[in-house]
Amino acid sequence: MLTIHHLNDSRSQKIVWLLEELETPYAIVYHQRDPQTLIGPPALKALHPLGKSPVLDDDGQLLSESGAITQYLLARYGHGRLAPDPAGPAQMRFLECLYFAVSAGMNPIMIKVYARAFGLTDSPMDKAATEELERGLSYLDALLAGNDWLMGDVFTAADVQMSFIPELAREVGAAGVHPAIEAWQARLYARPAFHRAIARGGPYSFAQPV
Ligand SMILES: N[C@@H](CCC(=O)N[C@@H](CS)C(=O)NCC(=O)O)C(=O)O
């Protein structure tokens, strides 16, 4: 049995969404952020040494890290769906997107989150992070220009994972103007599985569904 440990208003929403796209049965254990600090609750810290959400429980085995969870779900429950042929030409771009969404794409966002928390907004570090984030968003915008989805005309798990980057960029006040990203977001938020995931996962303030 699959269980997802889900923290409100967090990237674990992407895993709930992926599970809805895969139409795989799953249960949710809900965790709530501290309203002041936004930190996850002690139960989440006790669950896994990394103490972060999401955590996937598959028959008692725990997996942290949303990128790893995505790859695991695709390999174990995807049956070829929501991913390109691993031996085909789209695999390089797919892997790049999956990893960018949890590493280089998130790094400047997290720097800006910490800059805000520690009163360092507009510091040289914060400005450097804004520039780096803009470089990533411009790349994403270029990938999407003329395409419905990151892999072209096929929706994949990379679209789900990557959707967090422009959402968080907006949250830290550095989304810029990127028409292809905005058009892609409208397509993402129109997906029935996205709405089912919101219904099950709870309110998600980072998206502005159309
Ligand atoms: N690289 C990890 C990051 C996980 C992460 O930072 N999760 C945040 C929510 S988006 C969290 O658990 N925050 C609560 C806390 O740090 O206590 C992933 O992609 O899963």
The ligand as a Tripos MOL2 file, in Angstrom:
@<TRIPOS>MOLECULE
LIG
   20    19     1     0     0
SMALL
NO_CHARGES

@<TRIPOS>ATOM
      1 N1         14.7050   18.2820   -1.8130 N.3       1 LIG1
      2 C1         13.5590   17.9120   -0.9960 C.3       1 LIG1
      3 C2         13.1320   19.1350   -0.2070 C.3       1 LIG1
      4 C3         12.0550   18.8280    0.7860 C.3       1 LIG1
      5 C4         11.6090   20.0820    1.5220 C.2       1 LIG1
      6 O1         12.3860   21.0430    1.7230 O.2       1 LIG1
      7 N2         10.3380   20.0710    1.9590 N.am      1 LIG1
      8 C5          9.7740   21.1880    2.6630 C.3       1 LIG1
      9 C6          8.3850   21.5250    2.1060 C.3       1 LIG1
     10 S1          8.4500   22.1160    0.4500 S.3       1 LIG1
     11 C7          9.5610   20.8420    4.1280 C.2       1 LIG1
     12 O2          9.4240   19.6960    4.4930 O.2       1 LIG1
     13 N3          9.4970   21.8870    4.9650 N.am      1 LIG1
     14 C8          9.1890   21.7520    6.3500 C.3       1 LIG1
     15 C9         10.3780   21.7710    7.2490 C.2       1 LIG1
     16 O3         11.5000   22.0260    6.7690 O.co2     1 LIG1
     17 O4         10.2020   21.5290    8.4370 O.co2     1 LIG1
     18 C10        12.4390   17.3680   -1.8960 C.2       1 LIG1
     19 O5         12.3850   17.7330   -3.0900 O.co2     1 LIG1
     20 O6         11.6260   16.5590   -1.4310 O.co2     1 LIG1
@<TRIPOS>BOND
     1     1     2 1
     2     2     3 1
     3     2    18 1
     4     3     4 1
     5     4     5 1
     6     5     6 2
     7     5     7 1
     8     7     8 1
     9     8     9 1
    10     8    11 1
    11     9    10 1
    12    11    12 2
    13    11    13 1
    14    13    14 1
    15    14    15 1
    16    15    16 2
    17    15    17 1
    18    18    19 2
    19    18    20 1
@<TRIPOS>SUBSTRUCTURE
     1 LIG1         1 GROUP 0 **** ****
